[in-house]
Amino acid sequence: MSSRSNALRYYVLSRLMLAPLMIWTITTVVFLLMRATPGDPVDALLGPRAPIEAKEALRSQLGLDKSLFLQYLDYLGHLLRFDLGSSIASQGQTVWQIIGDHFPATVELTICGLAVAAIVGITVGSVAASRPNTPIDAGGRLFGILTYATPMYWFGMILQLVFAVQLRWFPIGTRFPLAQTPPDGPTGLYLLDSLLHGNLSQFGTSIYHLALPSLTLGILISGVFERMVRVNLKQTLRADYVEAARARGIPEFRIITVHALKNALIPVITILGLTFASLLGGTVLTEVTFSWPGLANRFFEAISQRDYEVVQGLMTFFGTIVALVSIAIDILNAYVDPRIRY
Amino acid sequence: MLVQLLGRRLRPLRALGYYIGLFSLCLVFAVACGGGADQETSTPAASNGRVTMGTTLSARTLDPADAYEIFPGILLYNLGDRLYTYAPGTTTLEPQLATEMPTISDDGLTYTIPLREGVMLHDGSAFNAEVMAFSIQRFMDNGGRPAFLLSEKIDTVEATGEYELTVSLQQPFAAFTSLLTFWGVTPVPPDTYTIGEAQFKPEEFVGSGPYKLASFSSDVIKLDANPDYWGDVPENKGIDIQIFTSPANLYNTFQSGGLDVAYQTLDPDQIAALERDADRGGWTVIEAGSTVVNYMSLNQKIAPFDDLNVRKAVAAMIDRNLLNDRAFQGQAEPLYSLIPKSFEVHEPVFEQAYGDGDYGKAKEFLEEAGITEANPLEFEIWYPTSSTTRSVVANTLKEAIESNLPGLVNVQVSTAESATLWENVEKGIYPSVLANWYPDYFDPDNFVQPFLSCNEGSEETLCEKGATQGNGSFYYSAKTNDLLTKQSAELDESVRSDLFQDLQQAMVEDVPYIPLWQNKDYVFSASGVGGVAIEPNQQFLLWQISK
């Protein structure tokens, strides 16, 4: 077995061992943050006018009368049993049920948004890099800056006004028409479910509703990809092997698409993964702008309802996803790029 | 070599590229061929007699023992029945699950209510006095948010016959029949619901009303018409409710033809735009007065509002018409008493006593309080961060007061997150706060008790425990408490009316609050949709909507 294989294995192992530590840190910070925020969960449940006896009974039932340390131990104990708690506002619904109900919508929006971002970002970045120091290159830069700086809700509203209100090409938001029955399981991803059921009409309707939110999300994050691709492709196009290819008379288009772009895309993997992870919990602006019933939207609602357990559970869930995906990206990068030291 | 190595390692990327390409092709294909698009936006609710409705209000729970917010209240009003209700379009009480008005004992403590026979609940079980007694007991015992409404009034409730309910009160309460119209006082089956602290069913409802709950989630709620309903069957086959996350989404969706009915909450400029474009868009605008009152609470425990003359001066400074123009584009009504105009006992006492934006009068009160340019009045107005309208109101007040009383009054506008704000209001930290009040039942009692009553305190220490503490005024007056007790027990309407006059007079003399404005309610219905109306008690009768 080569020393490189051993080093890679050691690296993967060390990253995996780091995961519990990262998750523990996240959960502890979440726990402390929730205790530091104003408002009383018992007031949130019973209302401020409830009798003191009823409040005390519920406080005891929820374990809120214990010391902070004991509450923390309870919390960790529940987490070790994968119990993220249950909603205070809508009693009986566990955080896992909420995740099950709303996470597919977020995943679907995130995947489609990323697809749009990748297509737009890579295309614009490649075109800009292939025409260095030209107006096209400047246009690419401007595109990157504008998409990065434009507020999500503003851009979403503009798209709504133009394409939904004025042109009526798309619906305003929501995941499926109110008067129709959405695809029934098994994944909760409407695009996939409709294909699994062989229902092209539902597939078309789902994608029709998904179009504006995913375009909004995708276009606005495409600037990150555009910038990465443009910078890396420019460097790659100055490499010796590219010069050699040019010397052999290979057309420039083929040099870019077949030879240079592959190398330039390596750093994009990292960005793609991290963006995916952060979007799973960070599409809140898109979801709220388009009334998209995703998990981020539900998270926003839980905050406004002061539903502490849901907020805490979802923050832990989102944090864990980001931690796991970032570790996965590290490992993937180490595997793909042998120049990475570990 | 490197290129070959990377080529091998980047095979997954190539596959990803193919997937993205295929996906985008599908996207373009589906969107291009999406004939459903036009159909959906042009005839959104072409759905076999069902009505689509949009709102930004959210429903935390549908448990009648815990629902205390306006939207769950509307849903429960349509999903359930109550013992008494209001005749549509009026404020006249009439029996619903009762067969006649209650028989009240001479001491005003015992209400005997005959009940309707032949009523079936949604689960097929029969309605009777036992079910109603169980439901009322559960409402009180489970400790939900509105539990105090009955638990502070009722001593016992029992079935004294299969179709006769007897309720004993702790003390006489003239508005008790009105209180029985509250949406949560609705029968639920003992087999499905249980009595116990915080034992709620937030996502279910089984009752007796014209609709059955078909589905309930945080973004979509569906009601199906109840074919076995004992009363008039709904004019539609069901209501599909979409909950939007922002007024802009609701506005855009309705405007682009995506909804039959848009109800609460649109911003003033959106309402104005929909009113302006009603003819062109073909929609109908329904406007109704509401009983939601907005006011400024003045904390008498701390300076500067511990001085009565300062409170009177601020009452005189308030220019309600200016507020209505600037903050609401005329979509509110200036309010001069905490009892809204919908009640006959309403008297515009603040207008009579202090005028409206009367800065001359304000100066006189300020002089009496020893306020001069060398010793100007400085006070803070607080409001919850989430309320954009109250932000506009607070800043409009600041500008108007400071420009009309330059050098004499400085106003600081401050905001805090809602939970923190109300906690601090109760602790007496803020000198003044902008607040609103959604009534629980349609009786003037509900506009005086929550504002003026205080259980513990004295005129020296002010309120130490009671409603006025919760409202942040800490008002305490033995005379007012006495008037409140009397009006609560008084069954003679004319005597009670006089007592309300006295209470409004006490309010204007002591100025614990300054009434500001009364909301107007708007609902918009698309072409071809009829029967949309807002009731005087702010209820929205969905079963009347036809299309």
Contacts between the chains, C-beta under 8 A, distances in Angstrom:
chain1	res1	chain2	res2	distance
A	38	B	417	6.4
A	38	B	419	5.0
A	38	B	420	4.0
A	38	B	423	6.6
A	39	B	419	3.2
A	39	B	420	7.1
A	39	B	423	7.2
A	40	B	419	7.9
A	40	B	423	7.8
A	43	B	419	7.9
A	44	B	419	7.9
A	45	B	198	7.0
A	46	B	143	5.9
A	46	B	144	7.2
A	46	B	145	6.5
A	46	B	198	7.3
A	47	B	68	6.3
A	47	B	144	7.7
A	47	B	145	3.5
A	47	B	146	7.9
A	48	B	422	6.9
A	48	B	426	7.4
A	48	B	470	6.7
A	49	B	145	7.4
A	49	B	148	5.3
A	49	B	470	7.2
A	50	B	143	5.9
A	50	B	145	7.1
A	50	B	147	7.2
A	50	B	148	7.3
A	51	B	143	7.2
A	51	B	148	7.6
A	54	B	143	4.1
A	54	B	197	6.4
A	54	B	198	7.9
A	57	B	197	5.8
A	58	B	143	7.6
A	58	B	197	7.0
A	58	B	198	5.8
A	61	B	197	8.0
A	61	B	198	7.4
A	89	B	60	5.1
A	89	B	61	7.2
A	89	B	202	7.5
A	90	B	60	6.6
A	90	B	61	6.1
A	90	B	202	4.1
A	90	B	203	6.2
A	91	B	61	7.9
A	91	B	198	7.1
A	91	B	200	5.3
A	91	B	202	5.7
A	92	B	200	7.9
A	92	B	201	7.4
A	92	B	202	6.8
A	92	B	203	7.5
A	93	B	202	7.6
A	93	B	203	7.0
A	101	B	217	7.0
A	112	B	23	7.9
A	112	B	27	8.0
A	115	B	20	5.4
A	115	B	23	5.3
A	115	B	24	6.9
A	118	B	20	5.8
A	119	B	20	5.9
A	119	B	24	5.7
A	157	B	248	6.2
A	160	B	248	7.7
A	160	B	249	7.7
A	160	B	252	5.5
A	161	B	252	7.1
A	164	B	41	7.8
A	164	B	252	6.3
A	164	B	256	5.8
A	165	B	252	5.1
A	165	B	255	6.0
A	165	B	256	4.9
A	168	B	37	7.6
A	168	B	38	7.4
A	168	B	41	4.7
A	168	B	42	7.5
A	168	B	256	5.8
A	168	B	257	7.7
A	169	B	37	6.3
A	170	B	37	6.9
A	171	B	37	7.8
A	171	B	40	6.5
A	171	B	41	6.6
A	171	B	253	7.7
A	171	B	258	6.5
A	172	B	249	5.6
A	172	B	252	4.9
A	172	B	253	4.3
A	172	B	256	6.6
A	172	B	258	6.3
A	173	B	244	7.6
A	173	B	249	5.6
A	173	B	253	7.5
A	174	B	219	7.2
A	174	B	242	6.2
A	175	B	219	8.0
A	177	B	40	5.6
A	177	B	44	7.5
A	178	B	44	7.6
A	178	B	45	7.8
A	178	B	52	5.0
A	178	B	220	6.6
A	178	B	240	4.6
A	178	B	242	5.0
A	179	B	44	7.3
A	179	B	45	6.2
A	179	B	46	7.6
A	179	B	47	3.5
A	179	B	50	6.3
A	179	B	52	6.2
A	179	B	240	6.0
A	201	B	36	7.4
A	203	B	30	6.6
A	204	B	30	4.6
A	204	B	33	6.7
A	204	B	34	5.2
A	204	B	36	6.3
A	205	B	34	7.7
A	205	B	36	5.6
A	207	B	26	7.3
A	207	B	27	6.1
A	207	B	30	4.4
A	207	B	31	6.7
A	207	B	34	7.7
A	208	B	30	6.9
A	208	B	31	6.4
A	208	B	34	4.7
A	208	B	36	6.3
A	208	B	37	5.8
A	208	B	40	8.0
A	211	B	27	7.3
A	211	B	31	5.8
A	241	B	2	7.9
A	241	B	3	6.2
A	259	B	3	6.8
A	262	B	3	7.9
A	262	B	6	6.1
A	262	B	7	6.6
A	262	B	10	5.1
A	262	B	13	7.1
A	263	B	3	7.6
A	263	B	6	6.1
A	265	B	10	7.3
A	265	B	13	6.1
A	266	B	6	7.5
A	266	B	10	7.8
A	269	B	13	7.5
A	287	B	245	7.4
A	288	B	245	4.5
A	288	B	246	6.5
A	289	B	245	7.7
A	289	B	246	7.1
A	289	B	249	7.6
A	290	B	249	7.2
A	291	B	219	7.0
A	291	B	242	7.5
A	291	B	243	7.6
A	291	B	244	4.6
A	291	B	245	4.7
A	291	B	246	7.3
A	291	B	249	4.8
A	293	B	217	7.5
A	293	B	218	7.0
A	293	B	219	4.0
A	293	B	220	7.7
A	297	B	219	7.8
A	297	B	245	6.2
A	298	B	218	6.2
A	300	B	245	7.5
A	301	B	58	6.7
A	301	B	218	6.0
A	304	B	386	7.6
A	305	B	58	7.8
A	305	B	60	6.2
A	306	B	419	5.8
A	335	B	9	7.4
A	336	B	6	7.9
A	336	B	9	5.0
A	336	B	10	7.3
A	338	B	5	7.4
